[in-house]
């Protein structure tokens, strides 16, 4: 499997951040990216999209990233899809909490658009 076969579901409520991340992941990384603006939207598309990795913003209105991941984990076919959180909340106890939810990584915001695709690629290779 090449990197270009890897599908990423990215859930982020901030349009500017979505745009920068999409450019990084698609142009630099060669990934197929499905972007959702909310946890509810993600739950509507995730099963049909069948992502290889889920990237979740932590702080979103209505349904935050951790709550979204817990809902996604209820879908049998998605129980083992790796998930990572992207957040400005990078206190040690918060990071521990995200890992306890099953995250494979916590990517601090603001992120470097030039290295985001590489970091995500490493997560996908670990899971392969």
N, C-alpha and C positions, 0 to 999 in steps of 0.2 A: 504494500500500500504506500502510495506517495503522500506527501503532505497535502497535495491538492485534493486528495480524496477525503480529507478530514473535514467533518461538518461541526460547526460550533454554534450553539445557541447562546446568544448574548443578550442579557436582560439588564437594561439600564434606562432610567427615567429621564436623564439629562441629554437633550438632543446633541449638544456640542461634543460631549464625551462619546456618545454613540458614533458620531461622524468620525472622530479621530481614531477610535478603536477599529471601526470598520475598515478605514484606509490601511491601518497597520496590519490587521489580520488578513485582509484580502490581497492587498498590493504587495506588502512585504512578505507575508507568510504563505500566500497562495491558498488560504483556507476558504471553504464555503461557509458563509456567515448568514445566519438568520437572526435578525434583530427584533427584539420585543421591547416595548416601552413600559411594560408592567408585568408583574407576576401573573395576573389574570390572563393577559395576552399570551404569555409563555405557556401556561397550562393548556390553552386552546390549541397550540401548534406543536408542542414538544413531541407528542406521540407520533404524529405523521412525519415530522422532520427527521426523527431518529438521530439526534446529535451524537458525536463521538466525545464531546466535551461540553459542559454547561458552564458559562461564566455569568455570575450574578452580582449585581450591585447589592450592597447591604441595605442602604437606606433608600427606600422607595415608599411613596404614599400607598395606602390601602393594604398591600401585601409586601412585606419586606423580603429581602433575599433569603434569609433563613426560613421564613414561612413558606416561600415559594419552593425551596429545595425539599422541605418536608412533604409538601403536596406531590411534587414530582416523584419522590421516592415511593409513594403509594402505588405508582403505575408499575406493574410487575416487569415490563420490558425495559424499564429505565432505572431499576434499582441499583445497577452497578455502573452506570455511566458516571465517569469522574466529573466532579464539580469543583469550581474554584470561586472564591469571593473576591471582588474588587472593591476596596473600601478606603476611605480616609481614616477609619477607626482602626488604628494599628497598635492599641495598647496590648500588652502581653496577655492579659486575662480575656480580652475580646478575641484575640487570635486563637487562643486555646479553645474558646467556645466554638469558633467556626470549624476548627479541626474536629471537635467532638461531634459536630453535626455531619461529619463525613467529608469535609472539604479536603482536596488533595493539595491545595495551595491557597494562600491569601496574598493577593497582589495589591500593594499599596497604591493609593491615588494621591497626588497625580502620578500617572505611570509614564514611562518613556515610550513614545510611539515607535521608536526605532528598535527597542528591545522587547516589546510586548509579544510580537509574533514568535520570536525565538523562545521566550519563556513558555508560551503556550505550547509550542512545538515539543519542548522537552517534557511537558506534562503528558502529551499524547503518546510520546515514545515510551514513557514509563509504564503506561497502561497497556501498551501493545504486547 
